[in-house]
Every structure is written in C-alpha cells, then in structure tokens.
Amino acid sequence: MKIWNKNICLTSPTSIMIIILLFLCVTVLANVWPKEVVIKEVKVDEEKPWIPTKEDIAYQDSMYNIIQNTQIDVIDIKEDIVLILERLDYEDGTWDSIRYVKGGAIDKHRNK
C-alpha cells in the first residue's frame, strides 16, 4: 500500500499495534457512550403543603437568632470605625493617630 509516497506494510509490528490500539479505543468508547438518555419524571404532590416539624421551627429560630446577632455585631463595628475615624481626623484637615502638639506631653517628655 502506498500513501504519501511512502510504503506502509500492514504486517509490521508498528502497524499492528496502531490497529489494535484503535480497536481498543473504539471498543472502550462504545461501552462508555450512553445508549439512550433516561429522563425520570418526579411527581410533585401539589395538594399537600409542607408542614414544618418542631425541629424545623427550632432550626429556623436558631438561624434567625444568628442573623440578628450578626447584624448587631456589624452595627457595633461600624460605630467603632466611626469613632476611630473621628479620633484620627482633625478640624484643620490633617490626620494622625497621635497629634503632636509643641509644648505638649510628648514634647515635655522628650526634653527631660
């Protein structure tokens, strides 16, 4: 057999290995590929509403308490941030964590 100006021998070990490899790949794909798609319909009973049990109500109450506590914590953190920012900002537009005042406690401590 002559393809692309090159002789290919079908009985050579390389050709036989390629043929076997292709056969195995096709066999594996044929076994893995789904033959048909199965769609299962789930019936929903629309006449019966969900009635929560005592455990469901207790779980929902605990989740509500956690949410309320988290909201209170967030409000407290926001108030603390506002207080910190007010402490850092000065009327003249400058800001610092500690304001140096000439002749103040820091200056008196340095001159000793």
Steps between C-alpha positions, in 0.01 A plus 500: 500500500643836404382821669680835487777347292590263783452126522295384798511135593188382685685205650771706668495505882435877509200475265354207697541691830324806354213284369461324837516833686231651276283190548532522879423873503188450290389210723547702819314799355215276384460358853522836674274694262139501622263303283197709592426789729261413780291785638313428820204716583450581864144554610448792732203471726359852472202430719703446817676810635820465699434501873811573705580276793615621841860437395452709185357788701783478755759501218338803336487682833869433565588628150292814564683558832837459329400755234379747761821466705710547186308816407552640850873420481527674162327811639739502799803466270377786280456723806851412621644581157326839503646576844849401383472714188377797704799459728738498205354800315565856617313821428785646296487206256804315633485154640719278715469236766675726753503876452824665592453831677805716563538539874264207564559180696718346228718809472542527878595130519763541223669800666562320829 
